Amino acid sequence: MERILIYSAAIFFWVLLVISFLIDRSRYRNCYFLFLALASSVLALTFLAGEHQKTLLVILFNIVIVTLLIVPIFLICNGVVMLRREGRSMANLLSLFFGIIIAVGEIATLVAVMIPILVGREWVTESYLRNISHLSIFMSVTVIYISMCFVVFMLYCVFLMIIPRKRDFDYVIIHGAGLLDGDRVSKLLSDRLDKAIEVYRKDPTPPIMIPSGGKGSDETISEAEAMARYLIDKGIPPEKIIKEDQSLTTFENLKFSKRIIDAREGSKYTVLVTSNYHVYRALRYCRKNKMKCTGVGSHVAFYYWPSALIREFIAVHSEKKHLITFIIGWVLCMIPLIVMCFAH
């Protein structure tokens, strides 16, 4: 009976994910559908071990524990690398800060577990021990909650990177990024352009390329102009390029590009090309602009990816609806802790 329930749950969540994904791949619920589908599938697969299922579950549990212990070390080291290669800025400190927060949470979890073991029942009667224990549990649950929300988000962003997609597009929107010395394409931007060129060359009916990005205060030409020059140098015909050179944000990239597309005749199946960590948020902006888009992510250096993804996670959860949902979820996790505190 237990096996049937687990198998049914796995099938149910995969069906939910597929339906929701086909309707709109930018919906935040897809993140949780994917996580639940993967978790239930892993649990279902353990039944294949037969009488060794419990042993396999113990091994998987230990792997998860070891991974959790390694994560803060990795993030802190990654933060140091970011500072050395990208310079000091708040964005480049994100993986370092997140690593420290997770490490504090793990230490708090250890303290919360060890106090009752080392002290025994005395921790209930000693107020200072009880306060330390409650504070440790509070910190532990908070960090675990934030970490799990991030894992759910990260898994879906990776899923968007690897999911197969169609190749026959009418338009390719390429999101801009800052220029070097006011007129040169940066490595981050050239990676986006190279991915867009790859999409163009694999398309059986070459699409219109829309490099999108206005002129910043420290730039001598628009990002769109620099991108168009790069595309032409790489062999893209000028007649296949329409510049969108008014936008200053990701949202405007899509808003103004949509105006160009809407003003033209014919089919309008569109793909947006941006850095792989940025695809999910760009798709959310597509929905707000009432655009039907597929997203393709370009490669970024591995050391850059953690901080960039953390930045995307913060940006998505800064939106009012998701911020409220995030806080409600945290409060629900805190309720058992509050009940426990009052019980003592």
N, C-alpha and C positions, 0 to 999 in steps of 0.2 A: 504493500500500500504506500509506504514511504517513497519507494522508487517511482511509482506511478505519479505521485504528487510532484516530485522533483522534475521528472521528465515533462510533465504537463506545464509546470511553471516555466521551464526553459523554452518550450515551444511557444507558450503564451507571450512571453516577453520578446522573443524574436519576431513574432507576428506583429506585435504592437510597434516594435522599432521599424520594421519594414514599411508598415502602413503610414506611420507618422513621418518617416524619412521621405517617402514618395510624395506625401502631401506638402511638406516643407522641411527641408533639411536644416534650416536655421533655428528651428524651435528648440528651446532649452530642455524641454521634456525628453528629447532624443538622447541627451547625455545620460539621464537616469535609466531610460529604457535599455540603452546599450550596456550600462553597468550591471543591471539586474539580469539581462540576458546572458552576459559573460559569466557572472557569478553563479547563476543557476546551472549553466552548461558545465562549468568546471565541477560543480558538486555532482551533477548527473554522471559525468564521465568517471568519477571515482567508483561508481557502482560496477564498472567494468573490471575492477581489481578483485571482485568477489570477496573471498574471506580475508583478503589483505586490505580491504577498504580503510579500516581504522588506522592501519600503519601508514597508508598513503595520506590520509588526512593529517596525521601527526607530522609527516614529512612536509606537506604543503604549509602547515601552520608554522613550522620552524623556518621554512624559506621566507614566509611573510615577515616573521620577527626579525630575521637577519637583514632582510631588505630594508625594513624600517630603521634599523640601527645604522645602516650604511647611508641612507638618504641624507640625513643632516650633514654628515661628513662630506658627501659629494657636493651638496649645495654650497657649503661654506668654501670648499676648494674652488668650485666653479665661480663663486663670487670674487675670490681673489684673482682668478684668471681674467674675469671681466674687467676688474679695476685696472689690471696691468695692460690689457689690450685695447680697451675702449675708453679708458679715462674715468675720472670720478664724476658721477652724476647719480641722482636718486634712482633712475631707471636701471643703472648698472649695478646698484647695490641690492636689488630685489632678491636675487638668489641667496646672497649672503645673509640678509635679514631673515628670509624664510627658513634658511638652514638653522640659524640660531634659535628661532621660535620653535621649530620642531625639536631641536635638542633640549630646550627648556621643558617642552611638553613631555618628552621621554623621561627626563630626570624627575619631573613631577609625578609621572606614572609610577616610576620606581619607588619614590618616597611614599606614595599613597599605598602601595602594595606592601612595602617592607615595615612600615610602622606597626601595624597589627601583628605581624609575624615576630618582630624583635621585642616588642613591648608587651604583647598579649592584651588582655582585657583592660590593662591599666590605661590604655590610650583613650578609653571611653570616659574615664573618671577625671583624667588630667586635662584641664581645659586647653592648655597650650599645645599639647599633643593633638587634641581633637581639632583645634583650629588649624594647625599645620596640615593635618590629614585632609580636612575639608578644603583648604586652599589648594593643596596638591591635586585633589580630585577635580576641583573646578578648573584648574589650569590644564590638567590632562584631558578632560572631556572637551574643553574648548579647542585645544590644539588638534585632537583627533578629529573633531567635527570639521574644522577648517581644512585639514589635510585630506579627509575623505571627499569633501566637496571639490577640492582641487584635482584629486585623482579622477573623479567622475568626469570633470571638465576636460582633463588632459587626454583621457581615453577616447573621448569623442573627437577631439581635435586630431588625434592620430588616425582615427577611423576615417575622417574626412580626407586625410592625406592619401590613404591607400585604397579607398573604395574605387572600383572601376567607373568610368564615365564615358559618355558618347564623345565622338571626335568630329562630328559634323556641325560646326558652329557658323553663325552669320556674322557675329561681332566678338572681338576680344578686347575687353577693357583691361588696361594695364595700370595698376595703381602706382603713383609716383612716390618718390622718397627724396630726401634732401640731396642737393648737388654738391660736389666738391669744387672749391675755388669759384663757386658761383655759376659754373657752366659745364662741369664734367660729371658724368654718370658715376655714382659710387658702386662699390662691389655689391651691396645689397640690391641696388636698383638694376645693375647689369644682370644679376641672377634672375630677377623678375622678367627682364626683357628677353633673356635667353630661353626661359621657360615659355614665354609667349611665342617666340619664334619657333620653338619645338611644336607647340600646338598648331601654329599656322602651317608648318610644313607637313604635319601628319593629317591635316584636314583634306578630304577629297575635293572640296570646293573652297579654296582659300578665302578666309573671312576678312572683314574690314578690321584693321587694328586701330584701337582708340587709346593712345597714350594719354594719361590723365594726370594733370598736375599744373598748378599755377606758378607764378613767380614769387618766391619768398623775398623778404626784405634784404637778405644777404646774397641774392642770386642775380646774375646779370641777364639771364634768359629764363624762360619758364621751364619747368620740369618736362612738360609735354614737348617743347622744342628740342631739348637735349635728348629725350627718349626717341623722338622721330629721327633725329640725325643718326642715332645709334642703330635704329632699325634699318634705315636706308643703307648704312655702311655694311650691314650684315646681309644685304641682298633683298630686303623687302621693297617691292615697288612703291614709289611715292603715292600712286593713285589708290593704293590699298591702305593708306594711313589718313586718319582724320584726327587732328589734335583737339584735345579739350584742355584749354590753358587758363581757365578761370578759377578752378577749385583750389581750396586751401586745406581741406580736411578730407578724410576718407568718405564721410557722408556726402560731401559735395562732389567728390570724384564720381560717385554713382549718380547723384542727382543731375549733374550737368551732362554726364555721358548719356543718361537716359533721354535727355532732351534731343541730343544728336540722333540717337537711334529712332526715337519716335517721329522725328521729322522726315525720315527716309521711308521709301516704299519697300515692300517685300517682307520676307520672313525675318524674324528678329530673335532667333535663338542665340543667347549670349553666354559667354564664359568670362569670369573675372580672374585675373592673374595677380596674385600678391604673394608675399612670403608665407611659407606653410603654416607658421604659427598664427597668422593673421586672417586665414581663410574664414574661420567660423564667424568672427565679428563682422567681417565684410559682408558675409551672407545675411547677417541680421540687418545690416543697413540696406541691403537689397530689398528685403521684405518691407522695411519702412518706406522705401521709395517705390513700392509696388512693382518690383522688377522680378521676373522669373530668371534666375541665374544659376549656373553651375560654377563652383569654385575650384581653381587649380592652384596649388601651392608650389612656390619655387624653393629650392634648397637654401638653407642658411647654415653657417658654421655651427657645429654641435655645441660649442661652448656658449654660443649666443642664445641658443634655443630656450634653456630653462628660464632665464630672466625675462625674455620676450613673452613666454607663455604665461608667466606669473603676472606680467603687465596686462595681458589680454584678460586673464581671470579677474583682475581687479577692475578693469574697465567694464566688463560685462556685469559684474555684481555692483557696480556703481549706479546702474540704471535703477530707477525707483522701484519697479515691480520686483526685480530680482533681489534688490537690497532688502526689501520687506520680507520676501520669501526666505532669504538667507537668515535674517534675524529671527523669524518665527521658528525656523528649524532649530536654531541654536537655543532658543528659549525652551522648546520642547525637550531638548536634550538635558537642559538644566533642571527641569521639574523634578526628576528622581533625586537629584542631588539636594535640592531645596527641601524636599520631603524628608530625606535622611537627616539633614541638619536639624530640622525642627523635632524630629523623633528623638534626638539626643538632647 
